[in-house]
Amino acid sequence: MPLVMNLARAIDIFVTSITGFILTGTPDTPTSTGWTHITGFVQGLRQRWQARQKRAQAKEEARSPSERRRRKWIAKTAFYSLMLFAFFLTGGPKGWRLNYDLVMTGIAIGAVMDVELDEAARRKVIHGALQALDRNSRVLSTTHEEVERRDKEGTKEGNLGFSVAKSPRITVTSVKLGGPADRAGLEVGDTIIALGDLTLTNKIIRPQSVITYYIRTLNEVDEIDVTVERDGALVNLLVAIEKSRIDWAHRVGNFDGILQILVTKFSPGMTAQVRQIIDAERVKAPIRGVLFDMRGNPGGWSSETAELASLFLPERTVIAHRTGRAIHFPLDSETTTSEPEAYPDIKQVGVIINRNSASAAEQFSAMVKDYEMGPVVGEVSYGKGSSQKQFTYPGGPVFRLTTARFTGPKGTLIDGVGVKPDVLPTSEDGKVENWDEVIEKARQDMLAKTLP
């Protein structure tokens, strides 16, 4: 109790001194009584510590020699186990050497390098180091972080209700029935020249990504001018912006029972959108096969790959093999379907890919190829057969590290080589010269295999 009273009086004296300084500019000088309380508090702490040490020493002396040795052995074992765990947790010999190099380099940069180490510069340093180790590891920009958050949460955003592909110009491949673009008069086959003040050129690698990004910047706009080329003439359309969740799956058309669906990204909710399209189409006419257009699809969530595969494969079917590391230990696993087959009557599943189809899109294409579910047509894909996890630390950026690599269920390699179509393009640069011809042949092949 005296210890607590001394502490309370010491705090009171400290507050009084600070208050006097704020009001008069001169701190109040503690009286001799005040110093007595402060000294009493400190001495009380010291006496308690000494009493505790004496009790601990008395307990130790009361123990037998064998008990003392046993306790020392347990303490040493716990200490060295903790050190060993910390050693491996931070990367083992190579990891400790890397940590040492990074710390020493950071000290040198901060001490003598003539640069401003602001947040942007620090992000660049970390990003450059990750890129030097692996091309798919990176620091995420704040814009990228926000886009991924919106995808995961299903945030309602500006949606124009159409999708595009580049073949070779940026062409409308599907228009959502009853959507904003449909109401404005946009048609499949129109060539997009401009979206508002954004002119689309042949230099754009992933036009769907560009359009999605542009839509997401339209916070205060209710409509947008779309310029298209149709039958050799320019047509200007005014398309209203509809606040809804971004569509990742689009119906292209039903061609004699072969349903063609464009999948732009493996984002949460994509498989549910595919099911809606298939279910709506089955009411109108039988579906013999589904042809997925994944040109320009950058991938996304591997869980969506498993869900999409579950529509056409039995439960617990292996769709990919994964190898990686988990805290320095090798990790081998299999990705399998987790739900019963939704459409056992659909016998053919095909995929259209190009050189910009990557990651989850390649995983799905390799699965179709390994199980001979249907044709894989187009160009050799990008070659990103790896998966990443996101990490961060207090005050630091969000960064993504490659933690595993995957192959098809029967070993089809993806990383660094890409998924090869059934028939390679004949052009020297490996590009498809006539997409319409390639896609039509794929439809006919699928149809022929489903007929009795």
ZAMARGU-4260 file (C-alpha; in steps of 0.2 Angstrom, whole numbers, plus 5000, padded with zeros to 4 digits):
<rodrens>
0) 5000/5000/5000 | 5014/5013/5004 | 5021/5009/4987 | 5005/5013/4978 | 5003/5029/4988
5) 5021/5035/4984 | 5017/5031/4966 | 5001/5042/4966 | 5010/5056/4975 | 5025/5055/4963
10) 5013/5056/4948 | 5004/5071/4956 | 5021/5080/4958 | 5026/5077/4940 | 5009/5083/4933
15) 5010/5099/4945 | 5027/5103/4938 | 5022/5101/4920 | 5007/5112/4923 | 5017/5125/4930
20) 5029/5125/4915 | 5014/5127/4903 | 5006/5141/4913 | 5022/5151/4918 | 5035/5145/4907
25) 5045/5139/4922 | 5042/5122/4930 | 5037/5121/4948 | 5052/5114/4959 | 5047/5099/4968
30) 5048/5102/4987 | 5058/5091/4998 | 5042/5081/5003 | 5039/5078/4985 | 5057/5071/4982
35) 5054/5060/4997 | 5039/5052/4989 | 5048/5050/4973 | 5063/5042/4982 | 5051/5031/4992
40) 5043/5025/4977 | 5060/5020/4969 | 5066/5012/4985 | 5050/5002/4986 | 5053/4995/4969
45) 5071/4990/4973 | 5066/4982/4990 | 5052/4972/4981 | 5065/4966/4968 | 5078/4961/4981
50) 5064/4952/4991 | 5059/4942/4975 | 5078/4938/4971 | 5080/4931/4989 | 5065/4920/4988
55) 5071/4913/4971 | 5088/4910/4978 | 5081/4901/4993 | 5070/4890/4982 | 5085/4886/4972
60) 5096/4881/4987 | 5081/4870/4994 | 5082/4859/4978 | 5092/4844/4976 | 5108/4844/4965
65) 5099/4832/4952 | 5084/4844/4952 | 5095/4859/4949 | 5104/4850/4934 | 5087/4845/4927
70) 5081/4863/4927 | 5097/4870/4920 | 5096/4857/4906 | 5077/4861/4902 | 5082/4880/4902
75) 5096/4877/4890 | 5086/4866/4879 | 5072/4879/4878 | 5084/4893/4874 | 5094/4883/4860
80) 5077/4877/4853 | 5071/4895/4852 | 5087/4901/4844 | 5086/4886/4831 | 5068/4890/4827
85) 5072/4908/4824 | 5087/4903/4813 | 5076/4893/4802 | 5062/4905/4802 | 5073/4919/4795
90) 5080/4908/4781 | 5093/4897/4788 | 5111/4900/4783 | 5107/4908/4766 | 5093/4918/4774
95) 5104/4925/4788 | 5117/4930/4775 | 5104/4939/4764 | 5097/4948/4780 | 5115/4953/4784
100) 5118/4960/4766 | 5101/4969/4766 | 5105/4977/4783 | 5122/4983/4779 | 5117/4989/4762
105) 5103/4999/4769 | 5115/5007/4782 | 5126/5012/4768 | 5112/5019/4757 | 5105/5029/4772
110) 5122/5035/4777 | 5131/5041/4761 | 5119/5038/4745 | 5113/5055/4738 | 5095/5050/4737
115) 5079/5055/4746 | 5073/5039/4755 | 5054/5044/4755 | 5040/5031/4754 | 5040/5029/4735
120) 5059/5026/4735 | 5058/5013/4748 | 5044/5004/4738 | 5055/5004/4723 | 5070/4997/4732
125) 5060/4983/4739 | 5051/4980/4722 | 5068/4979/4713 | 5075/4967/4725 | 5060/4955/4723
130) 5060/4957/4704 | 5078/4952/4704 | 5074/4935/4713 | 5058/4931/4704 | 5048/4940/4689
135) 5031/4937/4697 | 5036/4943/4715 | 5032/4962/4717 | 5027/4976/4728 | 5009/4980/4725
140) 5004/4998/4721 | 4991/5006/4731 | 4979/5006/4715 | 4982/4987/4714 | 4978/4984/4732
145) 4962/4994/4730 | 4957/4984/4714 | 4960/4967/4723 | 4950/4973/4738 | 4936/4977/4727
150) 4937/4961/4717 | 4936/4951/4733 | 4922/4961/4742 | 4912/4962/4726 | 4910/4981/4727
155) 4898/4988/4715 | 4907/4999/4702 | 4904/5007/4685 | 4900/4994/4672 | 4897/4997/4654
160) 4891/4979/4650 | 4902/4974/4636 | 4919/4965/4634 | 4932/4966/4621 | 4947/4956/4613
165) 4961/4961/4602 | 4960/4951/4585 | 4970/4961/4579 | 4961/4977/4583 | 4951/4979/4599
170) 4934/4972/4595 | 4918/4970/4605 | 4916/4951/4608 | 4900/4951/4619 | 4887/4963/4624
175) 4877/4960/4640 | 4858/4958/4635 | 4849/4973/4642 | 4865/4981/4649 | 4870/4999/4646
180) 4880/4995/4630 | 4865/4985/4623 | 4853/4999/4626 | 4865/5012/4618 | 4866/5001/4602
185) 4883/4993/4604 | 4885/4977/4593 | 4896/4962/4593 | 4910/4965/4580 | 4911/4984/4583
190) 4929/4990/4584 | 4932/5001/4599 | 4941/5017/4594 | 4940/5028/4610 | 4932/5027/4627
195) 4929/5046/4632 | 4946/5054/4631 | 4955/5037/4631 | 4960/5032/4613 | 4963/5014/4611
200) 4977/5009/4600 | 4985/4993/4594 | 4999/4995/4607 | 4987/4990/4621 | 4992/4972/4627
205) 4976/4968/4638 | 4962/4979/4632 | 4949/4971/4644 | 4961/4976/4658 | 4962/4994/4651
210) 4943/4996/4650 | 4940/4989/4667 | 4953/5001/4675 | 4946/5015/4665 | 4928/5011/4671
215) 4934/5011/4689 | 4940/5029/4688 | 4923/5035/4683 | 4917/5040/4701 | 4907/5055/4697
220) 4902/5052/4679 | 4885/5045/4674 | 4888/5041/4655 | 4903/5040/4643 | 4906/5043/4625
225) 4911/5027/4615 | 4917/5029/4598 | 4917/5013/4587 | 4920/5008/4569 | 4906/4999/4561
230) 4906/4994/4542 | 4920/5006/4538 | 4911/5021/4547 | 4913/5029/4564 | 4898/5028/4576
235) 4897/5038/4592 | 4887/5031/4606 | 4883/5038/4623 | 4883/5023/4636 | 4876/5025/4653
240) 4887/5019/4667 | 4878/5006/4678 | 4883/5003/4696 | 4885/4984/4698 | 4898/4971/4701
245) 4910/4969/4687 | 4906/4954/4675 | 4920/4942/4673 | 4910/4930/4662 | 4901/4935/4647
250) 4890/4925/4635 | 4897/4926/4617 | 4884/4915/4609 | 4877/4898/4606 | 4883/4890/4590
255) 4873/4874/4587 | 4874/4868/4605 | 4892/4874/4608 | 4891/4889/4621 | 4905/4901/4620
260) 4909/4911/4636 | 4922/4924/4638 | 4931/4924/4655 | 4941/4940/4658 | 4948/4936/4675
265) 4947/4922/4689 | 4940/4934/4702 | 4928/4929/4716 | 4911/4926/4709 | 4917/4922/4691
270) 4911/4904/4692 | 4894/4909/4699 | 4892/4920/4683 | 4897/4906/4672 | 4884/4895/4680
275) 4871/4909/4678 | 4875/4909/4659 | 4874/4890/4657 | 4858/4888/4667 | 4850/4902/4657
280) 4855/4895/4640 | 4850/4877/4645 | 4832/4883/4647 | 4832/4888/4629 | 4841/4874/4620
285) 4853/4859/4625 | 4871/4862/4627 | 4883/4850/4620 | 4899/4859/4625 | 4906/4875/4632
290) 4921/4884/4624 | 4929/4896/4635 | 4938/4911/4628 | 4952/4916/4640 | 4963/4927/4628
295) 4971/4941/4638 | 4965/4933/4655 | 4979/4937/4668 | 4973/4923/4680 | 4968/4928/4698
300) 4962/4917/4712 | 4966/4898/4711 | 4951/4894/4721 | 4940/4900/4706 | 4950/4888/4695
305) 4944/4873/4706 | 4926/4880/4707 | 4926/4881/4688 | 4933/4864/4686 | 4920/4857/4698
310) 4906/4861/4685 | 4913/4848/4673 | 4923/4835/4683 | 4918/4823/4697 | 4922/4828/4715
315) 4940/4826/4721 | 4947/4826/4704 | 4965/4832/4704 | 4967/4848/4693 | 4984/4853/4697
320) 5000/4848/4706 | 5009/4861/4717 | 5027/4861/4723 | 5034/4874/4734 | 5041/4878/4752
325) 5032/4881/4769 | 5045/4889/4781 | 5060/4880/4772 | 5052/4863/4771 | 5047/4856/4754
330) 5028/4856/4751 | 5020/4845/4738 | 5001/4846/4736 | 4987/4843/4724 | 4973/4855/4720
335) 4956/4845/4718 | 4938/4849/4714 | 4928/4851/4730 | 4910/4849/4724 | 4900/4836/4714
340) 4900/4838/4695 | 4887/4851/4691 | 4885/4847/4672 | 4889/4829/4669 | 4879/4830/4652
345) 4891/4843/4645 | 4904/4831/4637 | 4916/4844/4628 | 4925/4859/4636 | 4937/4869/4626
350) 4948/4884/4629 | 4955/4898/4618 | 4971/4905/4624 | 4984/4918/4618 | 5001/4924/4623
355) 4993/4935/4637 | 4983/4921/4645 | 4992/4918/4662 | 4992/4909/4679 | 4975/4902/4683
360) 4969/4903/4665 | 4984/4892/4661 | 4981/4880/4675 | 4963/4878/4668 | 4969/4876/4651
365) 4983/4863/4656 | 4969/4853/4665 | 4958/4853/4649 | 4973/4847/4639 | 4979/4833/4651
370) 4961/4826/4653 | 4957/4828/4634 | 4941/4837/4639 | 4941/4846/4622 | 4952/4857/4611
375) 4965/4870/4617 | 4967/4882/4603 | 4976/4898/4599 | 4994/4903/4604 | 5006/4897/4617
380) 5001/4905/4633 | 5012/4917/4644 | 5020/4904/4655 | 5016/4909/4673 | 5014/4893/4682
385) 5017/4899/4699 | 5006/4905/4714 | 5009/4920/4725 | 5005/4925/4743 | 5003/4943/4750
390) 5013/4949/4765 | 5016/4965/4774 | 5023/4972/4790 | 5018/4987/4801 | 5022/5002/4792
395) 5027/4993/4776 | 5020/4990/4759 | 5010/4975/4753 | 5021/4963/4743 | 5018/4947/4734
400) 5030/4932/4735 | 5030/4917/4724 | 5028/4902/4736 | 5024/4888/4724 | 5024/4882/4706
405) 5011/4871/4698 | 5009/4859/4683 | 4994/4851/4675 | 4986/4836/4683 | 4996/4824/4672
410) 5012/4834/4673 | 5010/4847/4659 | 5023/4861/4662 | 5018/4879/4663 | 5030/4890/4671
415) 5042/4898/4659 | 5036/4888/4644 | 5017/4891/4643 | 5003/4880/4638 | 5004/4874/4620
420) 4988/4874/4609 | 4984/4857/4600 | 4989/4865/4584 | 5003/4878/4584 | 5001/4894/4573
425) 5010/4893/4557 | 5016/4911/4557 | 5035/4915/4561 | 5030/4925/4576 | 5019/4912/4583
430) 5003/4923/4582 | 4986/4918/4576 | 4983/4927/4559 | 4964/4923/4558 | 4956/4920/4575
435) 4938/4918/4567 | 4944/4903/4557 | 4953/4895/4573 | 4938/4897/4584 | 4926/4891/4571
440) 4936/4875/4568 | 4936/4872/4587 | 4917/4874/4588 | 4916/4861/4574 | 4928/4849/4582
445) 4918/4850/4598 | 4901/4848/4589 | 4908/4833/4579 | 4913/4824/4595 | 4896/4826/4604
450) 4885/4820/4590 | 4880/4801/4590
</rodrens>
